Amino acid sequence: MTTPHHRHPVHSHAKATSSDGNDAATLEEGPAAKSEASPLVPSKSRTSAWQHHDHLSMMDEGVDSEQKQSFNLCGKWVMRPQLLPYRKEWWMLGLLLIVGLAVWGYNGISPHLKQHPHGVVFVEDAKEYRLDLPPDKDDGTASQDENVPLQLWFRVWGRVDGTGIPLLFVHGGPGNAIADYFGNSNQRFFGSKSDPADEDPFQFMVVEVDQRGTGNSQPSIRDGWQNMKYYEDISITKMVADFEVVRKFLGIDQWLVWGGSFGSTLAIYYGELYPNSCLGLVLRGIYLDTAEEVGVVYAKETYVDNPKRLHEFNILYQYAADYANDNQHGSDKEPLDPNDAERILRLYAEMITSGDKMAAWHWFVFENNLMELDPKRILDPYHIHEKYYRESLSVAFFETRLWLHGSYEFPTSDLLDETKIQQLTMPMWICQGQRDEVCPPQYARKFLDAVVKEDRSPQVVARFLNATHEDTDPAIATCLKLSLEEFVQHG
């Protein structure tokens, strides 16, 4: 599922070049899951810079009026020279202040800054790579064009001096990209001070990847719907194999894998196929890539008791129904059942791959509005917002293509398959919203029940929260930060 704007030794085949206010979290336990509360942690107060400024402005109190004679020069107030013998500490303090501000400016705001003195690269200065992918291995799907090279874009930031904990950030969607996370928002979790006394908050070397076909990875769907033909054979098997190529290229032995929404799907599957590459998994809003989950989100019966959601679904449904009436033939000419999620999915996939802009927009807006917390970012399904259209094209294509592929056409990547589940022996943290409408909590429980058995019990901390889907939900954000802290302390 999408998590949008408003809404993760050199490999022998690789070549690269370098660019709602919710209540506190509520914990529920799965079998043998670690029991621990997940409180919202209040931030410590900080002394305001304006308070310091006000203090400096009052330092001349007690100076007599004669000594305090001054004149205006070019709009600046300056003190007469005779004050120097009486208040030389002012000049010393001023000099120290100027030097301090200069040093702070160099370390904090210089546009040319590349590395923090502590061996940290800030996210704004992240090193970017473009990696030519090796040919796909056969995973049971037919390739559309074996001769088109695929290029993966990723960037690295944080503690890059060899002492940072490697962390793979797996973005959601499918079809989203790192640029969709406004304001480099991942630094909230991986590179920001929660404690003002912490001089160096960076503990992770963060690797963020634009998944194949989206964002800066090439050919990109965002550059035109014509590029969809290169990804008709897309699968989660190929997508997680891309992460392994990146890991080997960077010479990383193991990394902590962080994924939310559809990112959790890829994180889990990566852990099942490449368990020795994982230090642990941090998962949010679990999606298991099943037909049952598609049927919950894209069926009318889900929303009959919610007039607002029912209205939104009817808009999505009617566009597909009209297309079916106008373009389908034979047995497909039958009226579209509003509870037939598979046929709705297939109709949208057909429209989207034919370049129907409004079909892509309807698909994107429906899901976006299901999970958006900010009323100002609710989108109008009838009017395309050009700012978000390229993102909508990518999300709509990859969601319909991957869900048809994984849930109906080649359902071979069952995440709950016992053989695969047995590979998940690494520590895991789960943050799941009880009010998540896109990735309902019952599927996180299914995953938890499959992972934790009497005969095996990896370290799993599962928190089911009074929260929604997005990592901007305060309870979800707190849970994720707490999971990182626990990993660092006990992982």
QUITA-V505894 format. One line per field, one symbol per residue. ss: DSSP state (H for helix, E for strand, - for the rest). A space follows every 50 residues. Layout:
BEGIN
ss=???
END
This chain:
BEGIN
ss=--------------EEE-------------------------------HH HHHHHHH------------EEEE--EEEE-HHH----HHHHHHHHHHHHH HHHHHHHH-------E---EE-HHH-EEEEEE------------------ EEEEEEEEE-----EEEEEE-------HHH-HHH--HHHH---------- ---EEEEEEE-------E--HHH-HHHHHHH----HHHHHHHHHHHHHHH ----EEEEEE-HHHHHHHHHHHH-HHHEEEEEEE------HHHHHHH--H HHH---HHHHHHHHHHHHHHHHHHHHH--HHHH-------HHHHHHHHHH HHH---HHHHHHHHHHHHHHH---HHH--------HHHHHHHHHHHHHHH HHHHHHHHH--------HHHH-----EEEEEEE-------HHHHHHHHHH H-E--E---EEEEEE--------HHHHHHHHHHHHHHHHH-
END
